[in-house]
Amino acid sequence: MKINKRMVAGITALAMAFCIISGCTEHQEAANTEYTYDEAIKELNAFNDEITVDELQPRLDIYDNESSSATLADISTFPITVQGSGDINIEVAAATEMSSESPDDWLNEVAENFNKSDQTIDGKSVSVTIRRITSGEVITYMTEGDYKPDVYAPSSDAWGEMLSAKSIGTIKLTDRIAGNTAGVLMEKKTYDNFISKYKEVTLSNVLEASLAGDLTFAYTNPYTSSTGLNILTGMLYAFDSNNPLSETAQQKLLEYQKKSPPVAYTTGVLRDQASKGIIKAMVMEEQAYHNSPELKDYIYTPAGIRHDHPVYTFDYVSNDKQSAAKLFTEYCQNEESQALADKKGFNLHNDYVSQPNGLDGAGYLSAQKIWKQNKDGGQPIIAVFVSDISGSMAGVPINSLKESLLSTSTYISSDNYIGLVSYSDNVHVNLPIKEFDEEQRAYFSGAVKDLDIEGNTATYDAVLVALKMMIDKKAEIPNAKMMLFVLSDGKQNCGYSLDRISPIVGGLKIPVYTIGYNLDPESSASAELQRLSGINEASLINATSDDLINHMRNLFNVEL
């Protein structure tokens, strides 16, 4: 059969039409496209015209106060990394940089060695149990829950002083078991440019450079991160050394927060972003820097107070256990244990002396509150929670989603603007965006409780709907910040693809935080949620059902 040009053109057109219908052409084009903000808005509106949305009538839940009583997950969500079995066994609540996996496992190894060393007190065998938990979470669980560890080994003295300020009877056993510092980490070229203009790396100079627009400096949540607390209090002292909690210091912090990037959920998030070349200056502990070869092109400068891991026991602890705590503390300080600490990246910069910050325990607690009030730079936040109600969320996942949203919504400030979207095959607007006053909070509670399982998973249709809701609301509140939270257990299987919507998300510059339920970290679903969050430098929280409440609570403390 003779094929002429007209037939070729017709076949080509049919092939292109088939590709468009099947989605392969739009998939490829979008994957390699970058949109400006205006282009992203145009595409967002066009896509939303093709999405069917149900607007549901939210139910006013006048009994929503019941959700505020259970904002802490069980302490067992923080794992035991070493289990003791002696006649006298003490539990040590230990900072994560020395109670995690190698190379951040120094205290675990020391505890295992101690447990094998046949230690005794008055003929009774002595052992140690280690619980991995951030220094800040210990404060929360001891003051808001009923957790009572026998020993506390935080990163710095600040946390022990805060416990004392909370009227918990601390007994300090030593100032140091593993030396460490916190400080400023800069990419080499950024460091050279900074030194050229500002001469030396100090917190005062970092702040001056940030306010001048010469540096973007990222730090972590001071409610859970020792490094974040250290740098925050150093900032306040730099703003007003006579009174770090003064109105002057607060106003300068507010000014700084308007120009700084969002506070990171963890130092690990900063480290990941730095390894991609996204962040050029940030906070870091020296031991973490030492154990991060991917940051070899960064230069570290210590700042603030030292992180020497003091050890505390408490006045409620029995005499036998106090004696055991002293015995274990001395074991941590012996020659063999300190040689191991050296290998794990501790005991560097031993000549560094803590810089003053003018604060005691009560002052540290006040500094956290000041940060909470000023972290958004005086700008309200527009946020939408996009909740997966597809069939795979049935049972534990959807119940966990509801519980976590209800419990942690108590941490959202009333001056923010909150909405709720849910999705399966279809997209539902469960709660339009409004200021999160008591009435909106009650409607939010009712909408969350009414979420019900149905159908497949059109994740990115729901993301597009939520983004348009936020953009429309921002037209009313031009100075607001925007952020999106996507709660899901898996990969999209209908509607638009991630490749197709990525340029829109990127062009809008709205961070998308993803919360994954019961995900395999190696799965394609986990990778897809990670990729969605990575578009605008947000993060994925891959949480089990048990510890999700804590993850969400801390994320809300950082963002809302």
Backbone hydrogen bonds, N-H to C=O, Kabsch-Sander energy under -0.5 kcal/mol:
donor,donor_aa,acceptor,acceptor_aa,energy
4,N,2,K,-0.6
8,V,4,N,-2.2
9,A,5,K,-2.7
10,G,6,R,-2.1
11,I,7,M,-2.8
12,T,8,V,-2.7
13,A,9,A,-2.4
14,L,10,G,-2.3
15,A,11,I,-2.5
16,M,12,T,-2.6
17,A,13,A,-2.5
18,F,14,L,-2.6
19,C,15,A,-2.3
20,I,16,M,-2.4
21,I,17,A,-2.6
22,S,18,F,-2.9
23,G,19,C,-1.2
24,C,19,C,-1.0
25,T,19,C,-0.9
27,H,23,G,-2.0
28,Q,24,C,-2.0
29,E,25,T,-2.8
30,A,26,E,-2.3
31,A,27,H,-1.7
32,N,28,Q,-0.9
32,N,29,E,-0.7
33,T,30,A,-1.6
40,A,36,T,-2.5
41,I,37,Y,-2.4
42,K,38,D,-2.2
43,E,39,E,-2.4
44,L,40,A,-2.8
45,N,41,I,-2.4
46,A,42,K,-1.9
47,F,43,E,-2.8
48,N,44,L,-2.3
49,D,45,N,-1.4
50,E,46,A,-0.5
50,E,47,F,-1.4
51,I,48,N,-1.1
54,D,427,V,-2.6
56,L,54,D,-0.7
56,L,429,V,-1.9
61,D,59,R,-0.6
61,D,442,A,-1.5
62,I,60,L,-1.0
64,D,61,D,-1.2
66,E,63,Y,-1.6
67,S,64,D,-1.8
68,S,65,N,-1.5
69,S,66,E,-0.8
70,A,67,S,-0.8
77,T,74,D,-2.2
78,F,75,I,-2.1
81,T,79,P,-0.6
81,T,130,I,-2.4
82,V,130,I,-1.2
84,G,82,V,-0.5
88,I,125,S,-2.8
89,N,87,D,-0.6
90,I,127,S,-1.9
92,V,90,I,-0.5
92,V,129,T,-3.2
93,A,91,E,-0.6
93,A,151,V,-2.8
94,A,92,V,-0.9
94,A,131,R,-2.5
95,A,153,A,-2.1
98,M,95,A,-1.6
99,S,96,T,-0.8
100,S,96,T,-0.6
100,S,104,D,-3.0
104,D,101,E,-2.4
107,L,98,M,-1.5
108,N,98,M,-1.0
109,E,105,D,-2.2
110,V,106,W,-2.3
111,A,107,L,-2.8
112,E,108,N,-2.3
113,N,109,E,-2.3
114,F,110,V,-2.7
115,N,111,A,-2.6
116,K,112,E,-1.1
117,S,114,F,-1.4
119,Q,114,F,-0.5
121,I,124,K,-2.3
124,K,121,I,-1.9
126,V,119,Q,-2.4
127,S,88,I,-2.5
129,T,90,I,-3.1
130,I,82,V,-2.1
131,R,92,V,-2.9
132,R,79,P,-2.5
133,I,94,A,-2.0
133,I,131,R,-0.6
136,G,224,T,-1.1
138,V,134,T,-1.5
139,I,135,S,-1.1
140,T,136,G,-1.8
141,Y,137,E,-2.9
142,M,138,V,-2.4
143,T,139,I,-2.0
144,E,140,T,-2.8
145,G,140,T,-0.6
145,G,141,Y,-0.6
147,Y,141,Y,-1.5
150,D,91,E,-1.2
151,V,91,E,-2.0
152,Y,312,Y,-2.7
153,A,93,A,-2.8
159,W,156,S,-0.8
160,G,156,S,-0.7
161,E,157,D,-2.4
162,M,158,A,-1.8
163,L,159,W,-2.1
164,S,160,G,-2.0
165,A,161,E,-2.0
166,K,162,M,-1.1
166,K,163,L,-0.5
167,S,164,S,-1.8
168,I,163,L,-1.9
169,G,167,S,-0.5
170,T,168,I,-1.1
171,I,313,T,-3.2
173,L,311,V,-3.0
174,T,311,V,-1.2
177,I,308,D,-1.8
177,I,309,H,-0.6
178,A,308,D,-1.5
182,A,303,A,-0.5
182,A,305,I,-0.6
183,G,284,M,-1.8
184,V,301,T,-2.8
185,L,282,M,-3.4
186,M,299,I,-2.4
187,E,280,K,-2.7
188,K,297,D,-2.5
191,Y,187,E,-3.1
192,D,188,K,-2.6
193,N,189,K,-2.3
194,F,190,T,-2.3
195,I,191,Y,-2.9
196,S,192,D,-2.0
197,K,193,N,-1.3
198,Y,194,F,-3.7
199,K,195,I,-1.7
200,E,198,Y,-2.2
202,T,200,E,-0.9
206,V,202,T,-2.6
207,L,203,L,-2.6
208,E,204,S,-2.3
209,A,205,N,-2.7
210,S,206,V,-2.2
211,L,207,L,-2.7
212,A,208,E,-1.6
213,G,210,S,-1.0
214,D,209,A,-2.6
215,L,209,A,-1.0
217,F,215,L,-0.6
218,A,281,A,-2.0
221,N,264,A,-1.4
224,T,221,N,-1.1
225,S,221,N,-3.0
226,S,224,T,-0.5
229,L,225,S,-2.4
230,N,226,S,-2.5
231,I,227,T,-2.6
232,L,228,G,-2.5
233,T,229,L,-2.4
234,G,230,N,-2.0
235,M,231,I,-2.4
236,L,232,L,-2.3
237,Y,233,T,-2.0
238,A,234,G,-2.1
239,F,235,M,-2.2
240,D,236,L,-1.8
246,S,243,N,-2.1
250,Q,246,S,-2.2
251,Q,247,E,-2.5
252,K,248,T,-2.0
253,L,249,A,-2.2
254,L,250,Q,-2.4
255,E,251,Q,-2.1
256,Y,252,K,-2.4
257,Q,253,L,-2.8
258,K,254,L,-1.2
259,K,255,E,-0.6
259,K,256,Y,-1.5
260,S,256,Y,-1.4
264,A,219,Y,-2.6
270,L,266,T,-1.3
271,R,267,T,-2.7
272,D,268,G,-2.3
273,Q,269,V,-2.3
274,A,270,L,-2.8
275,S,271,R,-2.3
276,K,272,D,-1.0
277,G,274,A,-1.9
278,I,273,Q,-2.4
279,I,273,Q,-0.7
282,M,185,L,-2.3
283,V,218,A,-1.5
284,M,183,G,-1.6
286,E,181,T,-2.9
289,Y,285,E,-2.2
290,H,286,E,-2.8
291,N,287,Q,-1.4
292,S,289,Y,-1.7
295,L,292,S,-2.4
296,K,293,P,-1.5
298,Y,295,L,-2.0
299,I,186,M,-3.5
301,T,184,V,-2.2
303,A,182,A,-3.1
307,H,180,N,-2.5
309,H,155,S,-2.4
311,V,174,T,-1.9
312,Y,152,Y,-2.5
313,T,171,I,-2.6
314,F,150,D,-0.5
315,D,169,G,-2.3
317,V,314,F,-1.6
322,Q,318,S,-2.5
323,S,319,N,-2.4
324,A,320,D,-2.2
325,A,321,K,-2.5
326,K,322,Q,-2.0
327,L,323,S,-2.2
328,F,324,A,-2.5
329,T,325,A,-2.3
330,E,326,K,-2.2
331,Y,327,L,-1.7
332,C,328,F,-2.2
333,Q,329,T,-1.1
334,N,331,Y,-1.2
338,Q,334,N,-2.3
339,A,335,E,-2.1
340,L,336,E,-1.7
341,A,337,S,-2.0
342,D,338,Q,-2.1
343,K,339,A,-1.5
344,K,340,L,-1.5
345,G,342,D,-1.4
346,F,341,A,-2.5
347,N,179,G,-3.1
352,Y,349,H,-1.7
355,Q,304,G,-2.2
364,Y,360,D,-2.3
365,L,361,G,-1.9
366,S,362,A,-2.1
367,A,363,G,-2.4
368,Q,364,Y,-2.0
369,K,365,L,-1.6
370,I,366,S,-2.4
371,W,367,A,-2.4
372,K,368,Q,-2.4
373,Q,369,K,-2.0
374,N,370,I,-1.6
375,K,371,W,-1.9
377,G,374,N,-2.2
379,Q,376,D,-1.5
382,I,481,K,-3.3
383,A,381,I,-0.6
383,A,417,Y,-3.0
384,V,483,M,-1.1
385,F,419,G,-2.2
386,V,384,V,-0.6
386,V,485,F,-3.5
387,S,385,F,-0.7
387,S,421,V,-3.1
388,D,487,L,-2.5
389,I,423,Y,-2.8
391,G,455,G,-3.0
393,M,390,S,-2.1
394,A,391,G,-1.7
398,I,393,M,-2.2
399,N,395,G,-1.9
400,S,396,V,-2.8
401,L,397,P,-2.5
402,K,398,I,-2.4
403,E,399,N,-2.5
404,S,400,S,-2.7
405,L,401,L,-2.3
406,L,402,K,-2.6
407,S,403,E,-2.6
408,T,404,S,-2.4
409,S,405,L,-1.3
410,T,407,S,-1.1
411,Y,408,T,-2.0
412,I,409,S,-1.5
413,S,560,L,-2.1
416,N,413,S,-1.4
417,Y,381,I,-3.5
418,I,416,N,-0.5
418,I,434,K,-2.2
419,G,383,A,-1.7
420,L,431,L,-2.1
421,V,385,F,-2.8
422,S,428,H,-2.3
423,Y,387,S,-1.8
424,S,426,N,-2.4
427,V,52,T,-1.1
428,H,422,S,-3.2
429,V,54,D,-3.2
430,N,420,L,-1.2
430,N,428,H,-1.0
431,L,420,L,-2.1
434,K,418,I,-1.6
436,F,416,N,-3.2
437,D,435,E,-2.2
441,R,437,D,-2.7
442,A,438,E,-1.9
443,Y,439,E,-2.2
444,F,440,Q,-2.7
445,S,441,R,-2.2
446,G,442,A,-2.1
447,A,443,Y,-2.6
448,V,444,F,-2.5
449,K,445,S,-2.3
450,D,446,G,-1.3
451,L,448,V,-1.5
454,E,389,I,-2.8
458,A,424,S,-2.7
459,T,457,T,-0.9
460,Y,496,Y,-0.5
462,A,458,A,-1.7
463,V,459,T,-1.9
464,L,460,Y,-1.9
465,V,461,D,-2.1
466,A,462,A,-2.6
467,L,463,V,-2.5
468,K,464,L,-2.1
469,M,465,V,-2.1
470,M,466,A,-2.1
471,I,467,L,-2.6
472,D,468,K,-2.6
473,K,469,M,-2.0
474,K,470,M,-2.4
475,A,471,I,-1.1
476,E,473,K,-1.5
477,I,473,K,-1.2
480,A,477,I,-2.0
481,K,380,P,-2.5
483,M,382,I,-2.1
484,L,511,P,-2.5
485,F,384,V,-2.4
486,V,513,Y,-2.9
487,L,386,V,-3.1
487,L,485,F,-0.5
488,S,486,V,-0.6
488,S,515,I,-2.1
493,N,457,T,-2.2
494,C,457,T,-1.4
501,I,497,S,-1.5
502,S,498,L,-2.0
504,I,501,I,-0.8
505,V,501,I,-2.2
506,G,502,S,-2.9
507,G,503,P,-2.3
508,L,504,I,-2.0
509,K,505,V,-1.1
510,I,505,V,-0.9
513,Y,484,L,-3.1
513,Y,511,P,-0.6
514,T,539,S,-1.7
515,I,486,V,-3.0
516,G,514,T,-0.5
516,G,541,I,-2.6
517,Y,488,S,-1.8
518,N,516,G,-0.6
518,N,543,A,-1.4
523,S,520,D,-2.5
527,A,523,S,-2.0
528,E,524,S,-2.2
529,L,525,A,-2.1
530,Q,526,S,-2.4
531,R,527,A,-2.2
532,L,528,E,-2.2
533,S,529,L,-2.2
534,G,530,Q,-2.0
535,I,531,R,-0.7
535,I,532,L,-0.8
536,N,533,S,-0.6
537,E,534,G,-1.0
538,A,533,S,-2.6
541,I,514,T,-2.9
542,N,540,L,-0.7
543,A,516,G,-1.6
543,A,541,I,-1.2
548,L,544,T,-0.9
551,H,547,D,-1.9
552,M,548,L,-3.0
553,R,549,I,-2.7
554,N,550,N,-2.4
555,L,551,H,-2.3
556,F,552,M,-2.9
557,N,553,R,-2.0
558,V,554,N,-1.8
559,E,555,L,-2.8
560,L,556,F,-2.6
